[in-house]
Amino acid sequence: MGGMSRRAVLAAGFVLPLAGCLPARRLRSLRVMVPTPPGGGFDHTARTMASVLEESGSVTDTTVFNLPGASGTAGLARLLYERGTPDLLLQMGLGVVANTHAASAAQSVTEAEPLARLIQEPEVLLVTPYSPFRSIEDLLEAWRDNPEDIAVGGGSTPAGPDHMVTMLLAEKLGIDPLAVDYRSFDGGGPMQAALISREVDFAAAGPGEQRSAIDAGQLRALTVTSSEPDPGTDAPTLIQAGVDLRFMNWRGLLAPPGLAADDLERLRSMVSDMHGSAQWRERLERNRWTDAFMEGEDFADFLIREDTRIGADLERLGLA
């Protein structure tokens, strides 16, 4: 489906009665689908959200289930198949958008009903305390000189955020992305084990996912990919290290297409109320996530721009 037709599909979803005209009704049950194995960033976000929804009384019973497969796009296919189902959400983000291009998926995220973008966070490049790379400059120099000798780990599938930031950094350093020794692991736990056992020399990850290991001194952050220093991470940005690269991962929610107007309004109200709750603010602070809330047509437009941008990046890198 071309970009214009997908936009038309999205636009059709926004013909709704005025806010407040529909009766509010507490959701008795909700299913949140995670398109990756347990233990990763999507999984952690979904389970955090489920706890907040139940604690705040928005939903009586929230079930989180994992449906990995097809490079993360099996969950999207399931969501689109369940057209009109009012109690199912997909926890997704940049990685799902990228994988629809890298895996040549038949579906696009813009075919679903956009609910909200929730959070964003940079990536961090991690090493162990005994790594010979004492600074980001040490790593970049060694990697630029001998890229074939340095193995990189990530907890996301190829084209996911860990992989994508690695390839964009390689491009900035003049390294052929196809020559990068990138090793993909099923989530942050296996990636951490591979780094500690020296199976890989450094790894890319979301700081929230590896926060406990960083705080305990098991892993050391060399750099963050935000434009400004991350208050929770004792490491310079890539920009401070002389590399003009800023990369922010994000996570959000999609609903099935074809929802009845009142069902869609209830889901939107539920997510908006969750975002405004004290419980969600506490979780943002605990996980050191950046609030990036965006809903409605703004999020729909954002998805279209991200779909185009990420597809172009992957094509340029030879990964699409």
Order of alpha helices (4+ residues) and beta strands (2+ residues): alpha-beta-alpha-beta-alpha-beta-alpha-beta-beta-alpha-beta-alpha-beta-alpha-beta-alpha-beta-beta-alpha-alpha-beta-alpha
